[in-house]
Amino acid sequence: MIRLYSPHLRFDRLCRRALLVVSAFLFSLSGLGQEPGPPTSLQGVVRDAAGKAVAEASILMRKKDSTDSFLVHTDTQGNYSFTLLPGGVYSLQATKDGYAAAEVSAVFLRPRESKIIDLTLAPLVSQGSATAAPQFFDQPQFTVAGVTDTTNLGGHGSDTVARTRNLLAKDTVSLAKTAVKPPADEEREKSLRELAKRQPDDFGVNHQLGQLLIADDRASEAIPFLERAAANAPANYENAYDLALANAQAGNYGVARDEATKLLVTHDRADLHHLLGDVDEKLGDSLEAVRHYQRAAEFDPSESHLFDWGAELLLHHAPEPAMEVFSKGNRLFPGSARMLLGLGASWFARGVYEEAVQRICRASDLNPKDSVPYQFLGKIEEAENQANPDLVEKLLRYVTLQPDSADANYYYALGLWKLRNAAHDKGSVTEVESLLKIALRINPQHAAAWLQLGIVHSEQGAYMEAISDYRRALDADPGMEEAHYRLAQAYRQIGNADKAKEELRLYGQSAKESEQKQDRERHQIKQFVYTLRDQSAPKVH
């Protein structure tokens, strides 16, 4: 656990509690600076949902940004162990027939560090049966009953908070789309293309070439080869699924839905439901999309299926159902940072600021070098009037680890500003001003940093400097409402009534344009109507 201190902060240490969950615990044994020290290692126990050891499970570690991988199997007591590992970032996956895979997306091992990660394998329902009942351990405590327009969205706080709530929901959804693309295999592609010319009716050649092109984000090129393969083996499920997937990735959503729906008649499988969820969302049928995401997660409660289900609920303004799904995902996959980010964003959408900050702080602890959790924290910080000390502590870590990041310097400066005791707190103000100037040296077009610097100068009575700062903010972002408003106040302070009046006019114009933009976005995203268990009336958040 990284410990960072600042004389400006008093901390409750909420985010320093060890992350203890149902199925996994993780701790570090310090070996830094000691010679010779123990070798870098990872070990743990694999159990089923009932807590029984799982023997002969396959445990695969893959080193990020490398082709290195390591495979072991559990012994009769469910134990596994990797030793003499090179330091770095790994993904960890446990698999066994009859169980859904257990995954930890990021394991950080420093030289001579030893870690323990216990894993839980959930039972997997047979996907060959269309009548098999899904097993999600327990039934969801909610039902999505329909959709409505979002003209009159409820929620907590100001327009700024509402915008942040929607922004965090979109940011959460975007986390589902960040798959790492494998390196292109040009030699294999060349060989398969030559074979396809000589053997145009060979199922295996056409199918393999189609799969390779899909993996290389060339779905449109893959379609003809997969269609040729389908003509020779129309009953082959894998090829039929790949063809539907290729059409979806190529933007042929109607074709993809028809192909996947046809397959679903004889193959009621998680991967098909998940694909249909993606396609229906693209086609604007969010109600069908969320039902398919749910079915996929019930058949196979993998990290990706649970996350996508929760993200769909959050995107369509169903925070309580999203919280339930992300909470289940966090219990099953405690090493998933994005599951905690989704849970934090759901708490924020529900209006519970402290709980949101706590979850996102925990996400930042899983991989302190990842900037995404800090970006979530920073956006929450911008929306709230008061700063959370634990949040600001994490932003201190952000700027410490990434001193050349304009956002890191800006967000930490903003946190210190909101934590200061008063405007005359010279120490805090000096540090805030210094951090903002660093951010602006790194990125001279950082509009939010210029705005905050103007606020600092205004509170110091340096109105001419503040006017210059607000002007620079508007140069970077002409539609920034607050900059127009504060610029008007600064002009009023120096007695320039005409310019103050003009800036207020521009402020009103920008505010109107912003409201119109929000209305358009609200109409584009349908809102779920949902019922919580033991509540008879459908709920609109």
C-alpha positions as CSV (number, residue, x, y, z in Angstrom):
1,M,0.0,0.0,0.0
2,I,1.5,3.4,-1.0
3,R,1.4,5.9,1.8
4,L,1.5,9.6,0.9
5,Y,1.4,12.5,3.3
6,S,0.6,16.2,3.1
7,P,0.6,18.8,5.8
8,H,-2.7,20.1,4.4
9,L,-4.7,17.0,5.0
10,R,-6.3,15.2,7.9
11,F,-7.2,11.7,6.9
12,D,-9.7,9.1,8.2
13,R,-7.7,6.4,6.2
14,L,-10.9,4.9,4.8
15,C,-9.2,3.8,1.7
16,R,-6.3,2.1,3.6
17,R,-8.3,-0.7,4.9
18,A,-7.3,-4.0,3.4
19,L,-9.7,-5.1,0.6
20,L,-11.3,-8.2,2.1
21,V,-13.9,-9.9,-0.1
22,V,-15.9,-13.2,-0.3
23,S,-13.6,-14.9,-2.7
24,A,-10.1,-13.3,-2.7
25,F,-7.6,-11.5,-0.5
26,L,-4.3,-10.0,-1.5
27,F,-1.3,-8.9,0.5
28,S,2.3,-7.9,-0.2
29,L,5.4,-9.1,1.6
30,S,8.0,-6.4,1.5
31,G,11.3,-7.5,0.2
32,L,12.5,-4.2,-1.3
33,G,16.0,-3.2,-0.6
34,Q,17.0,-6.5,1.0
35,E,19.5,-8.9,-0.5
36,P,19.2,-11.6,-1.5
37,G,15.6,-11.7,-0.5
38,P,12.9,-14.2,-1.5
39,P,12.1,-14.7,-5.2
40,T,9.2,-13.0,-6.9
41,S,6.2,-15.4,-6.5
42,L,2.4,-15.7,-6.6
43,Q,0.4,-18.4,-4.9
44,G,-3.1,-19.1,-3.6
45,V,-6.0,-21.6,-3.4
46,V,-8.8,-22.2,-5.8
47,R,-12.2,-23.0,-4.3
48,D,-15.7,-23.5,-5.6
49,A,-18.7,-21.4,-4.5
50,A,-19.2,-23.7,-1.6
51,G,-15.7,-23.2,-0.3
52,K,-14.4,-26.6,-1.4
53,A,-10.9,-26.9,-2.9
54,V,-10.8,-27.4,-6.7
55,A,-8.1,-29.8,-7.9
56,E,-6.6,-29.8,-11.4
57,A,-7.8,-26.3,-12.2
58,S,-5.6,-24.6,-14.9
59,I,-4.0,-21.3,-13.7
60,L,-2.7,-19.1,-16.5
61,M,-0.6,-16.0,-16.0
62,R,0.1,-13.6,-18.9
63,K,2.6,-10.8,-18.7
64,K,1.1,-7.5,-20.0
65,D,2.8,-6.1,-23.1
66,S,4.7,-9.3,-23.5
67,T,4.2,-12.8,-25.0
68,D,5.4,-14.4,-21.7
69,S,2.8,-16.7,-20.1
70,F,3.0,-19.3,-17.3
71,L,0.7,-22.3,-16.7
72,V,0.3,-24.5,-13.6
73,H,-2.4,-26.7,-12.2
74,T,-3.9,-26.9,-8.7
75,D,-3.0,-29.8,-6.5
76,T,-5.5,-32.0,-4.6
77,Q,-5.9,-29.2,-2.0
78,G,-6.6,-26.5,-4.6
79,N,-3.2,-24.9,-4.1
80,Y,-1.2,-23.3,-6.9
81,S,2.2,-21.6,-7.0
82,F,4.3,-19.5,-9.4
83,T,7.9,-18.9,-8.4
84,L,10.9,-17.1,-10.0
85,L,8.6,-14.7,-11.9
86,P,10.0,-11.6,-13.5
87,G,8.5,-8.4,-12.0
88,G,5.8,-6.7,-14.0
89,V,2.0,-6.6,-14.5
90,Y,0.1,-9.8,-15.2
91,S,-3.4,-11.1,-15.8
92,L,-4.4,-14.2,-13.9
93,Q,-7.1,-16.7,-15.0
94,A,-8.4,-19.9,-13.4
95,T,-10.4,-22.3,-15.5
96,K,-11.8,-25.8,-15.2
97,D,-14.5,-27.7,-17.1
98,G,-17.9,-27.1,-15.6
99,Y,-17.0,-23.7,-14.1
100,A,-17.0,-20.1,-15.3
101,A,-13.5,-18.7,-15.5
102,A,-12.2,-16.6,-12.6
103,E,-10.1,-13.6,-13.7
104,V,-8.0,-10.9,-12.2
105,S,-7.2,-8.4,-14.8
106,A,-4.1,-6.8,-13.3
107,V,-1.6,-8.3,-10.8
108,F,1.3,-6.1,-9.9
109,L,4.5,-7.9,-8.9
110,R,7.7,-6.0,-7.9
111,P,11.1,-7.7,-7.8
112,R,11.3,-10.1,-4.8
113,E,7.7,-9.5,-3.9
114,S,5.4,-12.4,-2.9
115,K,1.6,-12.2,-3.2
116,I,-1.3,-14.5,-2.4
117,I,-4.5,-14.4,-4.4
118,D,-7.2,-16.9,-3.7
119,L,-9.8,-17.5,-6.5
120,T,-13.4,-18.7,-6.6
121,L,-14.8,-20.7,-9.5
122,A,-18.5,-20.4,-10.1
123,P,-20.5,-23.3,-11.5
124,L,-21.2,-22.9,-15.2
125,V,-24.6,-23.9,-16.6
126,S,-24.4,-26.1,-19.7
127,Q,-24.8,-23.8,-22.7
128,G,-25.8,-26.6,-25.1
129,S,-29.3,-26.7,-23.7
130,A,-31.9,-24.1,-24.6
131,T,-34.0,-25.0,-21.6
132,A,-31.2,-24.9,-18.9
133,A,-32.1,-22.5,-16.1
134,P,-29.6,-19.7,-15.5
135,Q,-27.7,-19.7,-12.3
136,F,-26.8,-16.3,-10.9
137,F,-26.5,-17.6,-7.4
138,D,-29.6,-15.6,-6.3
139,Q,-32.2,-13.8,-8.3
140,P,-31.7,-10.1,-8.9
141,Q,-33.5,-7.9,-6.5
142,F,-34.9,-5.8,-9.4
143,T,-36.8,-6.0,-12.6
144,V,-36.4,-3.6,-15.6
145,A,-40.0,-3.0,-16.5
146,G,-39.7,-0.6,-19.5
147,V,-38.2,2.6,-20.7
148,T,-39.3,6.2,-20.7
149,D,-37.9,9.5,-22.0
150,T,-35.4,11.4,-19.9
151,T,-36.8,14.9,-20.2
152,N,-37.5,15.2,-16.5
153,L,-34.6,13.3,-14.9
154,G,-34.5,13.3,-11.2
155,G,-31.4,13.0,-9.1
156,H,-29.4,14.9,-6.5
157,G,-27.6,18.2,-6.7
158,S,-27.1,20.9,-9.3
159,D,-26.9,20.8,-13.1
160,T,-23.1,20.4,-12.7
161,V,-23.7,17.2,-10.6
162,A,-26.2,15.9,-13.1
163,R,-23.8,16.4,-15.9
164,T,-21.1,14.7,-14.0
165,R,-23.4,11.8,-13.2
166,N,-24.1,11.3,-16.9
167,L,-20.4,11.8,-17.8
168,L,-19.3,9.1,-15.3
169,A,-21.9,6.7,-16.7
170,K,-20.5,7.2,-20.2
171,D,-16.9,6.8,-18.9
172,T,-17.9,3.6,-17.2
173,V,-19.4,2.2,-20.4
174,S,-16.2,3.1,-22.3
175,L,-14.2,0.9,-20.0
176,A,-16.0,-2.1,-21.6
177,K,-14.5,-1.2,-25.0
178,T,-10.8,-1.1,-24.1
179,A,-9.8,-4.6,-25.1
180,V,-6.1,-5.0,-25.9
181,K,-5.6,-5.8,-29.6
182,P,-3.3,-8.7,-30.3
183,P,-0.3,-8.1,-32.6
184,A,-1.1,-8.7,-36.3
185,D,0.2,-12.1,-37.6
186,E,1.1,-11.0,-41.1
187,E,2.9,-14.2,-42.1
188,R,-0.1,-16.3,-41.0
189,E,-2.5,-14.0,-42.9
190,K,-0.4,-14.2,-46.0
191,S,-0.3,-18.0,-45.8
192,L,-4.1,-18.3,-45.2
193,R,-4.9,-16.0,-48.1
194,E,-2.7,-18.1,-50.5
195,L,-4.4,-21.2,-49.3
196,A,-7.9,-19.6,-49.7
197,K,-7.0,-18.9,-53.4
198,R,-6.0,-22.5,-54.0
199,Q,-8.7,-24.0,-51.9
200,P,-11.7,-21.6,-52.0
201,D,-14.1,-24.1,-50.6
202,D,-12.0,-25.2,-47.7
203,F,-14.0,-24.6,-44.5
204,G,-11.0,-24.5,-42.1
205,V,-9.0,-22.1,-44.2
206,N,-11.9,-19.6,-44.7
207,H,-12.9,-19.8,-41.1
208,Q,-9.4,-19.3,-39.7
209,L,-8.8,-16.3,-42.0
210,G,-12.1,-14.8,-41.0
211,Q,-11.2,-15.1,-37.3
212,L,-7.7,-13.6,-37.9
213,L,-9.2,-10.6,-39.7
214,I,-11.8,-10.1,-36.9
215,A,-9.1,-10.1,-34.3
216,D,-7.2,-7.5,-36.3
217,D,-10.3,-5.2,-36.4
218,R,-10.9,-5.8,-40.1
219,A,-14.4,-7.3,-39.8
220,S,-15.6,-6.1,-43.2
221,E,-12.7,-8.1,-44.8
222,A,-13.6,-11.1,-42.7
223,I,-17.2,-11.4,-43.8
224,P,-16.7,-12.9,-47.3
225,F,-14.4,-15.6,-46.0
226,L,-16.8,-16.5,-43.1
227,E,-19.8,-16.5,-45.6
228,R,-17.8,-18.9,-47.8
229,A,-17.1,-21.1,-44.8
230,A,-20.8,-21.0,-43.8
231,A,-21.8,-22.2,-47.3
232,N,-19.7,-25.3,-46.8
233,A,-20.6,-26.0,-43.2
234,P,-23.9,-24.2,-42.4
235,A,-24.4,-26.0,-39.1
236,N,-21.1,-25.0,-37.6
237,Y,-21.9,-22.9,-34.6
238,E,-18.5,-21.2,-34.2
239,N,-18.4,-19.9,-37.7
240,A,-22.0,-18.8,-37.6
241,Y,-21.3,-16.8,-34.4
242,D,-18.1,-15.3,-35.9
243,L,-20.1,-14.2,-39.0
244,A,-22.7,-12.5,-36.7
245,L,-19.9,-10.9,-34.8
246,A,-18.2,-9.7,-37.9
247,N,-21.4,-8.1,-39.2
248,A,-21.9,-6.4,-35.8
249,Q,-18.3,-5.0,-35.8
250,A,-18.7,-3.9,-39.4
251,G,-21.8,-1.9,-38.5
252,N,-24.3,-4.3,-40.2
253,Y,-26.4,-4.4,-37.0
254,G,-29.7,-5.6,-38.6
255,V,-27.9,-8.5,-40.3
256,A,-26.0,-9.3,-37.1
257,R,-29.2,-9.4,-35.1
258,D,-31.0,-11.6,-37.6
259,E,-28.1,-14.1,-37.7
260,A,-27.6,-14.2,-33.9
261,T,-31.4,-14.5,-33.2
262,K,-31.5,-17.5,-35.7
263,L,-28.7,-19.1,-33.8
264,L,-30.3,-18.6,-30.5
265,V,-33.2,-20.9,-31.4
266,T,-30.8,-23.9,-31.1
267,H,-28.0,-22.5,-29.0
268,D,-29.1,-20.6,-25.9
269,R,-25.6,-19.4,-25.0
270,A,-24.0,-16.6,-23.0
271,D,-21.9,-15.4,-25.9
272,L,-24.9,-15.0,-28.2
273,H,-26.9,-13.1,-25.6
274,H,-24.0,-10.8,-25.0
275,L,-23.6,-10.2,-28.7
276,L,-27.3,-9.5,-29.0
277,G,-27.0,-7.0,-26.1
278,D,-24.3,-5.1,-28.0
279,V,-26.3,-5.1,-31.2
280,D,-29.6,-4.1,-29.7
281,E,-28.0,-1.2,-27.9
282,K,-26.6,0.0,-31.2
283,L,-30.1,-0.4,-32.8
284,G,-31.6,1.7,-30.0
285,D,-33.5,-1.2,-28.4
286,S,-32.0,-0.7,-24.9
287,L,-34.7,-2.8,-23.2
288,E,-33.9,-5.9,-25.2
289,A,-30.2,-5.1,-24.8
290,V,-30.3,-5.1,-21.0
291,R,-32.3,-8.3,-21.0
292,H,-29.7,-10.0,-23.2
293,Y,-26.8,-8.7,-21.0
294,Q,-28.6,-10.1,-18.0
295,R,-29.1,-13.5,-19.6
296,A,-25.5,-13.6,-20.6
297,A,-24.4,-12.8,-17.0
298,E,-26.8,-15.4,-15.6
299,F,-25.5,-18.1,-17.9
300,D,-21.8,-17.2,-17.4
301,P,-21.1,-14.7,-14.6
302,S,-17.7,-13.7,-16.0
303,E,-16.1,-10.4,-15.2
304,S,-16.9,-9.0,-18.6
305,H,-20.5,-10.1,-18.7
306,L,-21.3,-8.7,-15.2
307,F,-19.5,-5.5,-16.0
308,D,-21.4,-4.9,-19.3
309,W,-24.7,-5.7,-17.6
310,G,-24.0,-3.2,-14.8
311,A,-22.7,-0.5,-17.2
312,E,-25.9,-0.8,-19.3
313,L,-28.1,-0.3,-16.3
314,L,-26.0,2.7,-15.2
315,L,-26.0,4.3,-18.6
316,H,-29.8,4.2,-18.7
317,H,-30.3,5.8,-15.2
318,A,-31.0,2.7,-13.1
319,P,-28.4,3.3,-10.3
320,E,-29.8,0.8,-7.7
321,P,-29.9,-2.2,-10.1
322,A,-26.4,-1.2,-11.3
323,M,-25.1,-1.1,-7.8
324,E,-26.4,-4.6,-7.2
325,V,-24.8,-6.0,-10.3
326,F,-21.4,-4.2,-9.7
327,S,-21.5,-5.3,-6.1
328,K,-21.9,-8.9,-7.2
329,G,-19.1,-8.4,-9.7
330,N,-16.8,-6.9,-7.0
331,R,-17.4,-9.9,-4.7
332,L,-16.6,-12.4,-7.5
333,F,-13.8,-10.3,-9.1
334,P,-12.2,-8.2,-6.3
335,G,-9.2,-7.5,-8.6
336,S,-11.3,-5.8,-11.2
337,A,-10.7,-2.0,-11.0
338,R,-13.4,-1.2,-13.5
339,M,-16.0,-3.1,-11.4
340,L,-15.2,-0.8,-8.5
341,L,-15.3,2.2,-10.8
342,G,-18.8,1.2,-12.0
343,L,-19.9,0.7,-8.4
344,G,-18.5,4.1,-7.4
345,A,-20.2,5.8,-10.4
346,S,-23.5,4.1,-9.4
347,W,-23.2,5.4,-5.8
348,F,-22.6,8.9,-7.2
349,A,-25.6,8.6,-9.5
350,R,-27.6,7.6,-6.4
351,G,-26.4,10.7,-4.6
352,V,-24.2,9.1,-2.0
353,Y,-20.9,11.0,-2.4
354,E,-18.9,9.4,0.4
355,E,-19.6,5.8,-0.8
356,A,-18.7,6.8,-4.4
357,V,-15.4,8.2,-3.3
358,Q,-14.6,5.2,-1.1
359,R,-15.2,2.7,-4.0
360,I,-13.2,4.7,-6.5
361,C,-10.3,5.1,-4.0
362,R,-10.2,1.4,-3.7
363,A,-10.1,1.1,-7.5
364,S,-7.1,3.4,-7.6
365,D,-5.3,1.2,-5.0
366,L,-5.4,-1.8,-7.3
367,N,-3.2,-0.2,-9.9
368,P,-1.8,3.1,-8.6
369,K,-0.2,3.9,-12.0
370,D,-3.5,3.7,-13.9
371,S,-4.8,7.3,-14.4
372,V,-8.5,6.2,-15.0
373,P,-9.6,6.0,-11.3
374,Y,-8.0,9.4,-10.7
375,Q,-9.9,10.9,-13.6
376,F,-13.1,9.6,-12.0
377,L,-12.1,11.1,-8.7
378,G,-11.2,14.4,-10.3
379,K,-14.6,14.7,-12.1
380,I,-16.4,14.1,-8.9
381,E,-14.2,16.7,-7.1
382,E,-15.1,19.3,-9.8
383,A,-18.9,18.7,-9.2
384,E,-18.9,18.9,-5.4
385,N,-18.4,22.0,-3.3
386,Q,-16.4,20.3,-0.6
387,A,-13.4,18.0,-1.1
388,N,-13.0,14.6,0.6
389,P,-9.6,14.3,2.4
390,D,-9.2,10.7,1.2
391,L,-10.0,11.7,-2.4
392,V,-7.3,14.4,-2.2
393,E,-4.8,12.0,-0.8
394,K,-5.3,9.8,-3.8
395,L,-4.8,12.8,-6.1
396,L,-1.6,13.6,-4.3
397,R,-0.5,10.1,-5.2
398,Y,-1.6,10.7,-8.8
399,V,0.6,13.8,-9.1
400,T,3.5,12.1,-7.3
401,L,3.4,9.1,-9.8
402,Q,2.7,11.3,-12.8
403,P,4.2,14.7,-12.2
404,D,4.2,15.5,-16.0
405,S,0.4,15.1,-16.2
406,A,-1.5,18.3,-16.5
407,D,-4.6,16.7,-15.2
408,A,-2.8,15.3,-12.2
409,N,-1.5,18.7,-11.2
410,Y,-4.8,20.4,-11.9
411,Y,-6.9,17.9,-9.9
412,Y,-4.6,18.0,-6.9
413,A,-4.6,21.8,-7.0
414,L,-8.4,21.8,-7.0
415,G,-8.5,19.4,-4.1
416,L,-6.2,21.5,-2.0
417,W,-8.2,24.6,-2.9
418,K,-11.4,23.1,-1.7
419,L,-9.7,21.8,1.5
420,R,-8.2,25.1,2.4
421,N,-9.4,26.7,5.7
422,A,-10.0,30.1,4.3
423,A,-9.0,32.4,1.4
424,H,-6.2,33.8,3.6
425,D,-4.6,30.4,4.0
426,K,-1.4,31.6,2.3
427,G,0.4,28.2,2.3
428,S,-2.4,26.4,0.5
429,V,-3.0,29.2,-1.9
430,T,0.6,29.4,-2.9
431,E,0.8,25.6,-3.5
432,V,-2.4,25.7,-5.4
433,E,-1.2,28.5,-7.7
434,S,2.1,26.7,-8.2
435,L,0.4,23.4,-9.2
436,L,-1.9,25.2,-11.6
437,K,1.0,26.9,-13.3
438,I,2.7,23.6,-13.7
439,A,-0.4,22.1,-15.3
440,L,-0.6,25.0,-17.7
441,R,3.1,24.7,-18.6
442,I,2.4,21.1,-19.5
443,N,-0.8,21.9,-21.4
444,P,-1.4,25.6,-22.2
445,Q,-4.9,24.7,-23.5
446,H,-6.1,23.3,-20.2
447,A,-9.3,25.4,-19.9
448,A,-10.2,24.2,-16.5
449,A,-6.8,25.0,-15.0
450,W,-7.0,28.6,-16.5
451,L,-10.5,28.9,-14.9
452,Q,-9.3,27.8,-11.5
453,L,-6.2,30.0,-11.7
454,G,-8.6,32.9,-12.4
455,I,-10.7,32.0,-9.3
456,V,-7.5,32.0,-7.2
457,H,-6.4,35.4,-8.4
458,S,-9.9,36.8,-8.0
459,E,-10.1,35.8,-4.3
460,Q,-6.7,37.5,-3.9
461,G,-8.1,40.7,-5.4
462,A,-5.8,40.4,-8.4
463,Y,-8.6,41.1,-10.9
464,M,-6.5,42.0,-13.9
465,E,-4.6,38.7,-13.6
466,A,-7.9,36.9,-13.2
467,I,-9.3,38.6,-16.3
468,S,-6.3,37.4,-18.3
469,D,-6.8,33.9,-16.9
470,Y,-10.5,33.8,-17.7
471,R,-9.7,35.0,-21.3
472,R,-7.2,32.2,-21.7
473,A,-9.8,29.7,-20.5
474,L,-12.3,31.0,-23.1
475,D,-9.6,30.8,-25.8
476,A,-9.2,27.1,-25.0
477,D,-13.0,26.5,-24.6
478,P,-15.2,29.3,-25.9
479,G,-18.4,27.6,-24.6
480,M,-17.2,27.5,-20.9
481,E,-20.2,29.1,-19.1
482,E,-18.5,29.6,-15.8
483,A,-15.6,31.5,-17.4
484,H,-18.0,34.0,-19.0
485,Y,-19.8,34.5,-15.7
486,R,-16.7,35.0,-13.6
487,L,-15.2,37.2,-16.2
488,A,-18.3,39.5,-16.0
489,Q,-17.8,39.7,-12.2
490,A,-14.1,40.5,-12.6
491,Y,-15.0,43.3,-15.1
492,R,-17.6,44.6,-12.6
493,Q,-14.9,44.7,-9.9
494,I,-12.7,47.0,-11.9
495,G,-15.6,49.2,-13.0
496,N,-15.9,48.2,-16.6
497,A,-19.7,47.8,-16.8
498,D,-20.0,47.5,-20.6
499,K,-17.6,44.5,-20.7
500,A,-19.4,43.0,-17.7
501,K,-22.7,43.3,-19.5
502,E,-21.3,41.7,-22.6
503,E,-19.9,38.7,-20.7
504,L,-23.2,38.2,-19.0
505,R,-24.9,38.1,-22.4
506,L,-22.3,35.5,-23.6
507,Y,-22.8,33.6,-20.4
508,G,-26.6,33.4,-21.0
509,Q,-26.0,32.3,-24.6
510,S,-23.5,29.6,-23.5
511,A,-25.9,28.4,-20.8
512,K,-28.7,28.1,-23.3
513,E,-26.6,26.2,-25.8
514,S,-25.4,23.9,-23.0
515,E,-29.0,23.2,-21.9
516,Q,-30.0,22.4,-25.5
517,K,-27.1,20.0,-25.8
518,Q,-28.0,18.2,-22.6
519,D,-31.6,17.9,-23.8
520,R,-30.4,16.3,-27.1
521,E,-28.3,13.9,-25.1
522,R,-31.1,13.0,-22.7
523,H,-33.4,12.2,-25.6
524,Q,-30.7,9.9,-27.1
525,I,-30.4,7.8,-24.0
526,K,-33.6,6.1,-22.9
527,Q,-34.3,5.8,-19.2
528,F,-35.1,2.5,-17.6
529,V,-38.2,2.1,-15.4
530,Y,-37.5,-0.5,-12.8
531,T,-39.1,-2.2,-9.9
532,L,-37.1,-3.2,-6.8
533,R,-38.1,-6.4,-5.0
534,D,-40.9,-5.8,-2.4
535,Q,-41.8,-2.6,-4.1
536,S,-44.9,-2.8,-6.3
537,A,-44.6,0.5,-8.1
538,P,-42.1,0.9,-11.0
539,K,-39.4,3.4,-10.1
540,V,-37.9,6.2,-12.3
541,H,-34.7,7.6,-10.8
